[in-house]
Amino acid sequence: TIQKMLGEISYEELERIYVVKGPGSFTGLRVGVTVANTLAYLTGAQLHAFSTFEYWQAQSDLPVVVFAGKKAVYFAGEVVGLSEIPLITEAKVFGDISEDQISAFAGRYVNHDGQWCEQLAKAISLIKTEPVKIVKPLYVKAPGITPSKVVSIFSP
């Protein structure tokens, strides 16, 4: 998939690699950040990272809302439950959220146009980043997993 996206460009020609470090889906962040870190290491390209909030804010001057699970959104960097959404006083919001979350905003939501490549290029041009050696994923809330129980089996 990466080679298809690069087209005629070889890995050796990469000068900079940009990655959205999160917040976002736990697995998606781990995979995306790992691929970016690995490609930068192997190619010597500069590695740059920015947050989901910076990415969305580069798309609009409206307040940013990002999906935070079925019952919540990230608004201005904070987790907000669906029941608290009516308390947000801004007239319009912009971001990447579910249909249920959109309906909770009752007409105050502005959808993005779906032009992902153009949006990413715009964000990269607007967000000022410095090269880093390694990117660590940004998790706003802890993963909803529990450690497995260790079961020991002893033979008599």
N, C-alpha and C positions, 0 to 999 in steps of 0.2 A: 504494500500500500504506500509506503514511504517512497519507494523508487518510482511508482506510478505518479505520485504527486510531484516529484522532482522533474519528471520528464527527461529532457536531454541533459540536465545538470547532474554532474557526478558528485559523490560525497566529498571528494577532495576540493571541490569548488565552493563548498559552504564556508561562509565567513562569519555569519552570526546565526544563532539559533534562539528563538523566542519561545517561551512556554508560559501558559497560564498556570500558576502554582496553586490556585484554589481560592476560596473554598469551592467544593464541588463534590461529585460522587467519590466515595472513598477509593474504589477500585480504579475509576477513571483517572484520578489524580496520581495514584501510585504508578499506573502504566505510563501516562503521559510524561510525568516528571522523570521516571526512570529512562524512558527512551531519549528524552532531551539531554539528560546528564550523560548517557552513554554515547550518543552521537557527538556531543561536544568534546568528550574525552578522546574518542577515537579519531576525530577529524581535526582537532585543535581549533575549532570554531569558537568564537566568543559566545558565551551563554548568558542570556538575559531572561528575567522572569518578572511577571507582574500579576497582581491579584485579579480575581473575577470582578471585584468591585471596580478596580481601575479600568478593566476592559469595558464593562458596561457603561461607566461614567464617560468614557471617551466617545460613546455612541450618542449621547444626549445630555442636555443640561437639566433634564428632569430628574427627580429623585430615583435612585436605583433600587430595584427589588430583585432578589435572586432566590430561586428555589432552595428550601432548607428542609425537605421532607414533606410528607402529606399534610401535616398540620401546622406548618410554619413557613415563614419567609425570612431572609436576611434583608433588613431595611436599614440603610445608613450604617452597616457593619454590625448590627445587633439582630439577634434572633427574635422574631415577633410572631406570636401565635395567631391563627386565623381569627380567634375571638377578639384580638386586640387591633385588627386591621381597621375597623371603623374609627378607632381613635387617632389614626394617622390623618393629619389635617391637610396635607398637600393635595392640590387639586388633581394632579396626574402622577402616575408612577410608570417606570420603564424598566424592563428586565426580562428574565427568563424564568417563568413560573408556570405552574400547572393550571388547567382549566378551572378547577375548584378554587384555586387561589385568585385567579383573575376575576371570577364571579364575586368573590368576597370583597373585591375593591369596587364593585357596583358602578362601573362606567368610568372609573378614574384611572384605568390602565391604558397605556399606549403600546401597541404591539410593535416589535421590531420587524424590519422588512425581509429578513431571511437571507440577505446578501452576505453570507459568512466571510468569504475571502476578502471582499471589499471592506467589511467591518473590521476584520483583523488587521488589514493593512493600515486602515485609518487609526486604529488603536495604537499600533506600533509607532506610527508617526507622531502621535500626541503624547504618549506616555514616556516620560524620561526614565530610562533605566541605566544602571551601571553593570558592566560585566561581572559575573560571579563565577566562582570555581565549581560550586555545586548548588543545586536548588533543592530545598526541602519543601514538601507539600504543606500547604496552609490548611489546617483543619480547624474550623471555628468551634465545632463541638466534637466530643469524643465519639468514636465509632460505637454503634449499638451492638457490640458483641461481648460475649463473656468467655473467659478461658475454659477450655474443656477440662473435664474432671479426669484425673489420672487414675486408672484402674490397674491395680497390680494383681497378677494371678500367680499364686504360689502352688507348686506341685508338692504333694506330700512326700 
